Amino acid sequence: MKDNLITDLLLSLSFSFFGLLLIFGLGFVFPLIDPYASIKWIVIACSVVFFYSLVNFILIKVKEIIVWRKGIKSNKTSKKK
């Protein structure tokens, strides 16, 4: 579970850095490309990967909280008996 989380975060970081390199490098390599259109699509691609990893992180943490709460409830019921 945690390995998957680390992989998602590394994926998001790599897309972000790759996007930054593309934004700054495209103007020098391909000066005839419309910079606003290319930047728009680079930002869209990087944000999709970022939000995927963010939503996955939130879901993993919510699952951990649910398991933790179930553990607390089961401990309270076992102490009452």
C-alpha positions in Angstrom: 0.0 0.0 0.0 2.8 2.4 0.9 4.9 1.4 -2.1 2.0 2.3 -4.3 1.7 5.7 -2.6 5.4 6.4 -3.1 5.2 5.3 -6.7 2.3 7.7 -7.3 4.1 10.6 -5.6 7.3 9.9 -7.7 5.2 9.8 -10.8 3.6 13.2 -10.0 7.0 14.7 -9.3 8.6 13.3 -12.5 5.7 14.6 -14.6 6.0 18.0 -13.0 9.7 18.3 -13.6 9.3 16.9 -17.1 6.6 19.5 -17.7 8.8 22.3 -16.5 11.6 21.1 -18.8 9.1 21.0 -21.7 7.8 24.5 -21.0 11.2 26.1 -20.9 12.8 23.9 -23.6 10.1 24.0 -26.3 10.6 27.7 -26.9 14.3 27.2 -27.7 14.0 23.9 -29.6 10.8 24.7 -31.6 10.4 28.5 -31.8 7.6 28.3 -34.4 5.2 26.4 -32.0 2.5 28.5 -30.4 3.8 28.7 -26.8 0.4 29.2 -25.2 -1.1 26.1 -26.7 1.8 23.9 -25.8 2.0 25.3 -22.2 -1.7 24.7 -21.9 -1.5 21.0 -22.8 1.7 20.5 -20.7 -0.1 22.0 -17.6 -3.2 19.9 -18.3 -1.2 16.7 -18.5 0.9 17.5 -15.4 -2.2 18.5 -13.4 -4.0 15.3 -14.3 -1.2 13.2 -13.0 -0.9 15.4 -9.9 -4.6 15.2 -9.0 -4.5 11.4 -9.6 -1.7 11.0 -7.1 -3.5 13.4 -4.7 -6.8 11.6 -4.8 -5.0 8.3 -4.4 -3.2 9.6 -1.4 -6.4 10.9 0.2 -8.2 7.6 -0.4 -5.3 5.6 1.2 -5.3 7.9 4.2 -9.1 7.6 4.5 -8.9 3.8 4.4 -6.2 3.9 7.1 -8.4 6.1 9.3 -11.4 3.8 8.8 -9.3 0.8 9.8 -7.9 2.7 12.8 -11.4 3.6 13.9 -12.6 0.0 13.6 -9.7 -1.0 15.7 -10.6 1.5 18.4 -14.3 0.4 18.4 -13.3 -3.3 18.6 -11.0 -2.5 21.5 -13.8 -0.7 23.4 -16.3 -3.5 22.9 -13.8 -6.2 24.0 -13.0 -4.2 27.2 -16.7 -4.0 28.1 -17.2 -7.7 28.1 
